[in-house]
Amino acid sequence: DRVGWAKDDEDIPQGAVGTVVALGDDGVRATVAFDGDVGAYNLKVGELTEVVTLLAGTALCGYAEGGTSSEFRDDGKTIIFSLESLGDSVWFDAADEDLPKLLTVTEALQASGAQHVAGHLVDLGGGSIKPDPLYEGECRYIVADAADDDRIGVYNCGQFANDLAIVPVDGDGGLAVREGGAYADVADEVNLLAIKHQLKLDDGVLSPLAPRFTLRRSVSFANEAPMELGVAYGEQFWREALRLGAE
């Protein structure tokens, strides 16, 4: 089936525009384009000559080289490791064959034999999971190393994806939800990608290994010009970013 990773990447040089970094079986192209005026990378699907369809659950790209941290970094690249439901989707390699599958948290716990998820309170009997507010360990946040512009590809280009539900507020440096809507509703509508964590088994505990930017829903691409792909970072991320920005 089509659920899984897009194909391997080619390296792209700094400032490259329209270079293929992920190629699906049907020819979908995910490109990292550099906008010299804005001075920022964007994750885009490149120009296509025919309609290409990818299914929900396809992991289009990775996030970045990096690690975990107990502190939120106001660098635009920090991701919160937060699971809100045992039905949330995660990537897990149960067979340890470097072929992770998209499972629910419950399925990942069952496949691994683990009873706990790092930084979370798990109640299997009650059917719930939530972030542990008292947790002070290193698995609260996932942080990116400095980008190596000479080796940007499918495994790390997700760090350049923007949350298209959030727009800057003119004049005061603030942020707002696009068109004044509710974040969850707008994010679901405008962002094709979701952050799905790949987990690993670490001393009997499921811990975050890396975020995988995964299609939220099946989509057919027929664009004749490069099109930016957005990812939902979540309300908690934006609360943290605004709090640090106000300090």
Secondary structure, 3 states (H helix, E strand, C coil): CCCCECCCCCCECCCCCCCEEEECCCCCEEEEEEECCCCEEEEEECCCCCCEEECCCCEEEECCCEEEECCCCCCCCCEECCCCCCCCEEEECCCCCCCCEEEEHHHHHHHHCCCEECCEEEECCCCEEEECCCCCCCCCEEEECCCCHHHECCCCHHHHCECCCEEEECCCCEEEEHHHCCHHHHHHHHCCEEEEEEEEEECCEEEEEEEEEEECCCEEECCCCCEECEEECCHHHHHHHHHHHHC
